[in-house]
Amino acid sequence: MIKSRMTFQDYHNMWEDAAATNVGGGQIHGLGVGPKGEPGLTPAQIKKHKKEVKKSIYDGRTKEGKKFVERILARRAAREASKKTD
């Protein structure tokens, strides 16, 4: 028979005292920190990542950004105008 409610003692007995593995302590290779932890990035990979992130950042203060916003607003106005005529 399945109990509809658990007592605190039943609930407390379900849990372990300590975790089976400690990822942060470095017991598992490839996880956590330390010499056996995450592999990290080489300086070349860091440079490439920063360059890609910088290139992908959108800045609305630039001339290109202002033109982009104008284009979006013009398309929005045209779309709303076409909805009104329908």
TORLUM-876459 format. One record per residue (C-alpha): x, y, z; residue in one letter. Coordinates in steps of 0.2 Angstrom, whole numbers, m for minus. Example, Ala and Ser with C-alpha at 12.3 -4.5 7.8 and 13.67 -1.06 7.14 Angstrom:
2
RODO|62|m22|39|A
RODO|68|m5|36|S
// end
This chain:
86
RODO|0|0|0|M
RODO|7|17|m5|I
RODO|6|31|9|K
RODO|m2|47|4|S
RODO|9|57|16|R
RODO|27|54|22|M
RODO|32|57|40|T
RODO|47|67|43|F
RODO|57|51|48|Q
RODO|53|43|31|D
RODO|58|59|22|Y
RODO|74|61|32|H
RODO|79|42|29|N
RODO|78|45|10|M
RODO|93|57|9|W
RODO|111|52|10|E
RODO|123|60|22|D
RODO|136|64|9|A
RODO|136|65|m10|A
RODO|143|50|m19|A
RODO|155|61|m29|T
RODO|162|78|m26|N
RODO|164|87|m42|V
RODO|171|103|m35|G
RODO|185|93|m26|G
RODO|192|86|m42|G
RODO|188|68|m39|Q
RODO|180|67|m57|I
RODO|192|71|m71|H
RODO|187|85|m83|G
RODO|175|93|m70|L
RODO|178|106|m57|G
RODO|194|115|m54|V
RODO|212|111|m52|G
RODO|225|101|m63|P
RODO|213|87|m67|K
RODO|198|99|m69|G
RODO|191|108|m84|E
RODO|204|110|m99|P
RODO|202|129|m101|G
RODO|207|139|m116|L
RODO|223|142|m124|T
RODO|228|161|m126|P
RODO|224|159|m145|A
RODO|207|153|m141|Q
RODO|204|167|m129|I
RODO|209|180|m142|K
RODO|198|172|m155|K
RODO|183|171|m143|H
RODO|185|190|m138|K
RODO|186|195|m156|K
RODO|170|186|m161|E
RODO|161|192|m146|V
RODO|166|210|m149|K
RODO|161|208|m168|K
RODO|144|202|m163|S
RODO|140|215|m150|I
RODO|127|227|m157|Y
RODO|129|246|m153|D
RODO|115|257|m157|G
RODO|125|273|m155|R
RODO|135|270|m171|T
RODO|130|276|m188|K
RODO|126|258|m194|E
RODO|116|255|m178|G
RODO|105|271|m181|K
RODO|102|266|m199|K
RODO|97|249|m193|F
RODO|84|256|m181|V
RODO|77|267|m194|E
RODO|75|253|m206|R
RODO|66|243|m192|I
RODO|54|257|m188|L
RODO|50|260|m207|A
RODO|46|242|m209|R
RODO|35|242|m193|R
RODO|26|258|m199|A
RODO|23|250|m217|A
RODO|17|234|m209|R
RODO|5|243|m198|E
RODO|m1|254|m212|A
RODO|m5|238|m222|S
RODO|m15|231|m208|K
RODO|m26|247|m207|K
RODO|m30|246|m226|T
RODO|m35|228|m225|D
// end
